[in-house]
Amino acid sequence: MTRLVWSDEYSVGDAEIDRQHQEIFSLIDRLDDQDMDASAMSVTFEKLDIYVREHFADEEEKMKAGAYPDLDSHMRQHDEFRDWLQSAKESFRTSDGALGAIGQNIHDFLKSWLLAHILYADQAYKGYIQKV
């Protein structure tokens, strides 16, 4: 397993958003813990779901305050991610015990999505939220 490691290149220049991104890294990495039982994985999914919703709300509020012109597109990406996460949670709930494989697949997708989102979509609003 390759852990998500924070790098300054991921920073959007806002300490709170950067801290939230780091916490999301940590939650995603927990999903790839091969020793995690179903109960612990379910709790981690719920924490990730709640935390991501709060993070997206904070991020969107800052983009609105900074008059970020591509806000609607960014919010659609957030909506698509939330939909995917709900689908992944449902797949986990209906799995027949293949937790390691499910956790690995979800971890890999989340890692790829999050890094791409931070490096491209989030970096695009960086200058706007720094004005706030």
N, C-alpha and C positions, 0 to 999 in steps of 0.2 A: 504494500500500500504506500502510495505517495501522499504525504500529508500536505495540506495547504499551509504555506509559510508566508506570513505577511512580508511585503516588500514596500519600500517607499514609492515605487512606481504605481502602486495601487491607491495611494493617497489622493483624495479629492480636495485636500486643503481645509477640511472641516473636521475638527477633532472628534466630535460626536459621531458623525457619519463614519469616519475611519474606525472608531472603536466598535461601532455596530458591525461593520464589515468583518472585523477581526473576530467578533463573537460568532458571527455566521460561519466563518471558517471553522471555528472550534466545533460548532454543532454538526456541521457537515462531516467533519472527520470522525466524530463519534459514531456516525452511521456505518462506518467501515470497520468497526471493532468486531473482529471475528468471535470474540468471547461474549458478546452482548446477547442476552436472552430476549425473547419476544416482548416481555414487559418493559424492559429497559429501552428497547428500540422504539416501542410505541410512545414512551414518555419523551424520547429524544425527538421523534417526529412532531409531537405536539408542541414541544418547546420551539422547534425550528419554525413551525407554522405560525405560532403566535409572534415569535421574534421577528420573522420576516414581514409579517403584516405591520407591526409597529415600525419597523425600519422603513418600509416603503412609504408609510404615511408621513414619517419625519422627513424623508428625502423629498417627497412630492411637495410638502409644505415649504421646504426651503427653495425648491425650484420655482414654485409659484411666487414666493417673496422676491426672488431674484429675477423674475420675469423671463424665465428660460423659454425660448421660443419653440422648442421641440418637446414641450411637456406632454402633450397628448400622445405622441409616439412613445415616449418613455413610459408613460402610465400604461399603455397597451402592453408593453413588454412585461411590466409588473403583473398585469392581469393574467397574461399567458403563463407566467411562472407560477402564480398562485393556483391556476387551473391545473397545471402539470403536477404541482405538489399534492393537490387533493387526489388526483388520479394515482399518484405513487403511493399515497397513504392507503388508498383503497386496495391497491394491488398487494400491499404489505398485509393488510387485514385479512385478505382472502387467500393468502399464501398457505401452502401446506408444509411449512416448516423449513423452507430453503432460505433461512434468514441470511446466511453468509453471502449467498449469491445475490439476493435482493439488495442487501445493504451495500455490497460492492458496486452493483449496477447503478443504484441511486446515487451513491457517493461519486462515482465517475461522472455521471451526467451533471450533478449539482456543481461539482468542481469545475467542469468545463464551462457550464453556463455562467457561473458566478465570475470566473476570471474574465471571460469574454465581456460580460456585462460591465464589470468594473473598469476594464481597460479601454473599452470603447464608449458605451452609452454613458457611464458615469463620468468619465473624463471629459465628455462633451459639455457637461453642465458646470464643470469645475469653476470656470471664471465667473459664472452667474451667481453661484451661491457664496462665493468669496466676497461679493459686493454687499451682501446682506449683513 
